[in-house]
Amino acid sequence: MRSSEEGNRVRWRGEPGFFEIWFLVVFDPQGRRAWWLRYTTFAPAAGGPGAPRATLWAAAFEARAAIPALVGKRILPLTAYEAPAAGPFRVRLGDAEITNGSAHGALVATGHRLAWDLRFEPRPGEASRAPHLLARLPLPTQVSHANDAVSVDGWVTLDGVRIVLSGASAVQKHIWGTRRVEELFWLYCPGFSGDPVARLEATSVRVRQRNGPPPLTTIWACTTHGPIDRCGLAAVMTNRAERTAAMGLRWESSGLLHRIVIDAWCDPTTLAGWIYRDPSGFDLHVAQSDVASCTLQIETRAHPLARWRRSIHLECTEGAALEFHAPEPLPGVAYVAWDDEELARECRRSS
C-alpha cells in the first residue's frame, strides 16, 4: 500500500497525450451542502487539437437552494502550473494550490464568487478500492484513493458569505493517464443516519462503451458490524451496476451467505454538468450531484438454499456524491463546454 503522499505524487513529465487530476469533495450533511474542488493538467496527444493547459474546477451544491448546483472553472496557461520535482507533494495553479493536507483557491461559479481555504490530516496510506492486480498493469487510466474519509477544517465563501467547517467529512483522490474511460458510475457516501461509522463507495467502470471488455464494478462499505469488501478480482467480475431511472443507479453483489443492494439517486436540478476531453480529442459528458441520496441494504441467509433476509437497511438523504460519465449527455442537464469557464447564458436561464 502506498502512502497518501506517494498516491498524490505528480506523474506527468511534460509528455503529450496525458491528463492528471486531483479532486476533493467536502460534505456538510447537516446543511445538505457539499463542495467539489478539482485541480488538473491536460496535454493533448501529438498532433491533437488545442494546447496544454491547467484548469481549476469547482462546484457548490446546496440541495434546497434556488440554484442547487453552482459550477465554474478557470482555464489557465501551462505557465500557471507549478509542481516541485522534489519534496512534499504540492501543485499550484496560479493562486490556487493543493497539497497532501490542504486546498485553497477561488473562481466564479454560475455568476457567484466561490473561494475556499481547507486543511485536513492526511491518511497514512491510500485506501484499497480495486483488485491489487490492476495497480500493477499499464492501464490507460490510474487512480489513487489517496485520502479517504478525512475530516476537513477551514472555510468556504460564496459571494463573501463565509461557511466555517470543522470536522467536515471529505474524500480526496488522484487520477492520471493517457486515455479516459468512456463510461463510469461512482457513488461515495460519507455517512448514514442510524449508524455512526457507516459509509460506502461503489464504482462501475467500462473502458469502452461498445466492443470493449465488460465493466469492472467494485463495492466497499463499512457499518458497525464491520467492513464489506467486494473489490477483489473475483467480486468485480460478478458485481453488477445498472441504471434504474434517469438519475438513478443500483449496485448489487451476492456471495453465498450475503447480498448487498445499493440504490442511489438525485434530484436532476442538483446535477453539475461538464464536458471532459480525452487527450486524443473525443469528449465525454460528466454529470454529478454531491447532494444525492442512497440506501444500503444487506441481506443474509443461513445456507445457500435458504431465502434472503434483510439484516441491515441504512439511508442517506442528500449527503452523497453520485456521478455519471458517458459519451452521450444526460437529458435535461446543462454542461459547461470544454473551452468555456461557465455555463452558456441560455443554459443558465433554462436551468
N, C-alpha and C positions, 0 to 999 in steps of 0.2 A: 504494500500500500504506500502510495506517495504521500508526502506531507502536503498540506494545503498550499504552502509556499511553492513547492515544486509543481503542484497541479495548476497553479496560475502562471507559471513561468512562460514568458513570451516565446512563441515558436516561429514566428515569421522572421526571415532573414533577408527580406527585400526581394525575393524571387517573384516573378509574375505568376498569376493564377492561384492566389491564396487569399483566404479570409480568416479573420480572428475576432473573437467576441468574448467580452467579459460582461456578465449581467448580474444584477442584484434585484430581487423582489422583496419588498418590505411590506408586512401586513399589519393593519390596525383593525382587528375584527370587531372591537367594541364600537368603533366609528364606522364600520363597514366601508373601510377605505384601504387602499393599497397604492404602492408606487413601484414602477418598473423602470430601472435605470440601466443603460446599455452603452458600453464603450467599444468601438470597433475600428478595425483597419480592413481595407479591401484593395486588392491588386488584381485587375483584370488579367486574363490569360494573354499570352503573347499574341499580338495582332487583334485582340479583342477591343470592343468599343470602350471609351472612357479612359480615365487616368486613375492612378492610385489615389486613395482618399482616406481620411479619418473621419468618423462620424460619431457624434454624441446623440443618443436617442433617449427619450423619456416619455412615460405616460403616467397620469394621475387618475386613479379610479375612485369614485365615490358612488356607491350603489343607489342612493336616494337623491342625488343631486340633479339639478335641472339638466346638466350635461354630464352624464355619468363617466365619460372617458374623455380626458383631455390629452391630446397627442402632439408631439413635435420632435424635431431633431435639428442638429446643427451640422451641416456638411463643411468640413474643414480641409484645407490643403494638407498634403502629407508633411509639410514643414511644421505643422502644428503638433505633430505626433512626436513624443519623446518616450523612450523606454531604455533605461540604462542596461548595458550588457552585463554588468556585474552588480552584486549587492542585492538587497531585498527587492522583491517584485514591486514595480511601480510603473504605471502607464499614465502619461499626461497627454491630454488632447486640448490644446490651447490652455485655458484657465481651469479646465476640469481635470480630475485625477481619480484614479482608483488604485488601491494598494491591497495587500492581503490583510485587511483590517479596517479600511476606511474608503469612503467615496464622497466626492463633492463635485458640484457643477451647477449650471444654470442654463436655461433656454426658454423659448417661447413655445407654449403648447396650446393650440386652438385659441390663440389670441391672448393667453394669460401667461404671466411670467412665473415660471416654476424654478425653484432653487432648492438645493439640499446640501447638507453637511452631516455625514453619518459616520459612525465608527462601531466596530464590533470586535470581540475577542476571537481570533481565528481558531478554527478547529486544528487539532494536532495532525490529523490526516484526512484525506478526502474520503467521501462515502463511496461504497461499492454498490452500484445500481445496475450492473450488466455482467454477463459472463466474463470471467477473468481472461479467457482466450481472446476476446475482442481487443483488449488493450495491447496485445502483442501482434496484432495483424495490421498491415499497412492500409487501413481503411481510409476512404477519401474524406470522412468526417470523424473527428475525435472529440471526446468530451471528458472533462474532469468535473466531478461534483465536489469542487474544492472546499466549500464551506456550507455544510448542510445544517439546518436547524440552529442558526446562531441568533443571538439577542443583540438588537441594534439600539444604540442611543444616539441622540443628536436632534436635528430638526429638519423640517421641510417647510417651505413657504410657498404660498400661492398668492400672487399679487400683493406681496408684503405681509400677508397674514401668516403668522408662524404657528406650526403644529410641533410641539415638543414631544419627542419619542423617548421612552425609557423602557428598555427590555422588549422592544417590538420583535416579533418573530420574523425571520428572514432566511433566504437561501441565496447563495452566490455560486455561479458556475462559470466555466471557461470552455469555449468551443472553438475549434480551429480545423482547417482542412483545405482541400483543393476542389471539392465538389459538394454542393449542398444536397441533402436528402430531399427527395421530391414530396414525400408525404410523412407527416409527423403529427401525432396527437400526444399532448402532455397534460398531466394533472398533478398539481402539487397542493396538498392541504396541510397547513402547519398545525391545525388543532381541530378538535371536535368537542361539541358540548357533551357533558356527561362522563368524559374520560380525560383526566388532566395530562396524560402522556401520549394520547393517540395522535398520530399523524400518518400521512401516506404520500407515496409518489408512484405514478403509473405512466408508462410511456408505450407508444407503439410507433415503430419506425419502418418505413419502406423506402429503400434507396431509390428505386424507380417505381413509378405508379403502375406502369404497364411493362410486360415482358421482363420483369425482374424477379429476384428471389422473393419469397413470402415475407411478410412483416415480422420483425422481432418485437415481441411485446413483453415488457417487464412490469412486475408489481412488487412493491415493497410497502409494508405497513408495520406500525408498532401500536400496541394497546397495552393496557395494564396487565394483560395476560401474556405479554411477550411479543417478540418480533415475528413477522411473517415475511419470509424472503422467497419470492418467486422470480428470482433474477438469474438463476443458474441456466446453463445451456439447455438442459432437458426441458425446463419450465418454459423458457421463452419460445420454444417451438410449439408448445401446446396452449399457452395462454392466448386469450382472444380479446380483441377490441373491435367495437363496431359503433357506427353512428346510430343513435336511437331517435333522433329528431334533428331539426335544422341546426340546433345549437346544443345537442346532447350527445353524450358518449357513454358507453358501457364497457367495462373491463371484467373478464371472468377468468378464473383459474381454478382447476379442480385437481385434487390429489385423491388418494384412496379414502381418506377419512375427513378431509377438509375441503370446503369450497368457498371461494371469495368472489363476491359480486360487488362492483363499484359502479355507481351511477353518478354522472356529473352533468351539469347543465348551467346555462347562464341566460340572463335577460339579454336579448340581442342589442339593446341600446348601450350595454356596458362594454361592447367589443371595441377594441382599438385595432385598426387595420393598417398593415404596412405591406409594401412590395419590397421583397429582398431580391437581390440579383446574384446569380451564380457567376463565378469568375469566367466561365465560358460564354456567358451572355444571356442565358434564359432567366426568366423571372418566376418567382413564387409569391403567392398571396398568403399572408400570415395574419390571422385574427386571434386576438387574445382578450380575455377578461380576467382580471385579478381580483374580482369580487364575485366569483362563481360559487355555486353550491354543489354539494356532493353528499352521498351516503356511502357508508362502508358496511357491508353485511358479510358475516362469517357464519357458515353453516357447517355442522359436524354430523357424523353418523358413527354408530358403534362398530360397524363392519361394512365391507364393500357392497354388500347386498341390501343393507338397511336403507331406510328413507332418510333424506337430509332433514335436519332440524336446525332452525336458526338459533345460534348461541349469542351472537353479538350484532347489534344494529346501532350505528353511530351516525349522527347528522352534523353537517356544517352548512350554515346559511350565510351566503355572501362573504366568504372568507377564504376562498381557494383560488389558485391560478389554473386556468384552462386555456389551452392553445390549439389552434387548427392550422397546419401548414399544408398547402397543396398548390399545384399549378393553377387551378381554377379558383376564382373568388367565391366567397360565400354570398348568397343572395341577400341584398339589403345592407351589406357592410360597405362603408366608405374607406378606401385605402389611401394612405399617403404614398404618392408616387416615388420611385427610386431617386429621382433628381429634384424632388421638392422637399421642403422643410416642414410644411404643414399641409393639412387638407386643403384642396381647392375650395374656393369660397362657395361654389354651388353645392359641394359635398357638405360643407359645414352648415349651410342653410337647411339642407334636406335631412341632416341628422338631428 
